[in-house]
Amino acid sequence: MRKGSQLVVDLNILGENYSKVKDLAPNSDVLFMVKADAYGHGLVPVSSYAHKELGIKDFGCASVGEAMALRSQLKDEKFEIYVFSDTQLELTEFSQYYVNHRVKPVLKTLQDLDFFLNCDDFKFFPICLKFNTGMNRLGIDFDKREQVIDLLKKHGRSEVHHLMTHFACASQSMNKNKRNIKAREEFNILKEDFRNAGISVEYTSIANSGAIEQKVGLDESHIRPGLMMYGPSSLNPGLEQLSHYNGRLISRLETYVINTFEVEQGQPIGYGATPVPHAGVVAVIALGYGDGFPTRFRGAKLRFQEEIGVVSGRVNMDMSSVLFDKNSKIKGGDKFTVWDQDTEFYKQLCTHAQSIPYEIFCQITPRVPRIYSLK
Ligand SMILES: *Cc1c(COP(=O)(O)O)cnc(C)c1O
């Protein structure tokens, strides 16, 4: 564990972002995606705030383990949990867990559905179906919809609780990208076919952050935002003008300067003895790849007050070197902020690392304590 290097999560900003999401989609309920430890920000504190303070009633996990953590740690709360990808229905302990703890598995293959319908535990349990409309990962094939309808009828089930699909290219244009257009068309056909077959559909959802930002999929009963709730836009660099969303990062990655020293141009620093490109002051900060500060941050520009420094030499497991100009005021013990609420700065950092905002959040390791601030 670190002290002095921390991810400070400002839950008030989560509230701000949620209001902005609701402004975009006033008629939809939010199914908040909190998989992967709430995108690295802490599953339980984030979900707890979202439920108790913001009134969010639906949460999305990826695995049963995540759902168990949420249910067991927020015991008295009444909210719904969906498990999306890693449902493992066939494990008896899990099928019973779903039923006994009101956790809803999203069925994403025909085998899943078949198993579910034949399992006594699920006899009266709500059916959540995810269809593949071009994502080609998980999801029941669009072409198998008749089979699905027949199966449901055969088992006397005339209601689907939540019908979903997922966009493969929501970080691209909703109106120009052919896959996005096709997914919307197929989802409309799905809803219609279910209706025509006499199967009622209680809830529907299609939109993840990229779609919500582009105001697509907002007339379904639910939207499923993940990334945008944590601040960043999900749109690819260069497509910012398509977004109607302007969130702020809910987290700040803070560390401190362990030591500073002066260098001459060409002087080697650290592992691999990388020569520095110019004379200046090197600040050694208490974050390395062991904290989820990736080696690909090498060359990235970081800010210290009014100054700009560059991550220089190799990023180490426990620390990194940031090169500043000769007359820099930085000194040992100074607080150093890698990213703050500025989403643009964060996105540039991710682009520099040839990564995406999702990954940089998720890879912050448990060595970095998450600290929750509420003003
Ligand atoms: C992760 C996920 C989302 C949220 O995606 P973002 O791009 O983070 O908004 C929505 N739906 C499903 C099925 C997901 O797996």
The ligand as a Gaussian input file, in Angstrom:
#p B3LYP/6-31G(d) Opt

LIG

0 1
 C      -19.391000      -2.263000     -20.474000
 C      -20.725000      -2.280000     -21.079000
 C      -21.460000      -1.094000     -21.230000
 C      -20.892000       0.266000     -20.910000
 O      -19.994000       0.683000     -21.909000
 P      -19.330000       2.119000     -21.866000
 O      -18.688000       2.267000     -23.186000
 O      -18.348000       2.102000     -20.752000
 O      -20.429000       3.079000     -21.629000
 C      -22.763000      -1.189000     -21.701000
 N      -23.302000      -2.388000     -22.037000
 C      -22.616000      -3.536000     -21.929000
 C      -23.265000      -4.808000     -22.308000
 C      -21.312000      -3.531000     -21.465000
 O      -20.639000      -4.664000     -21.362000

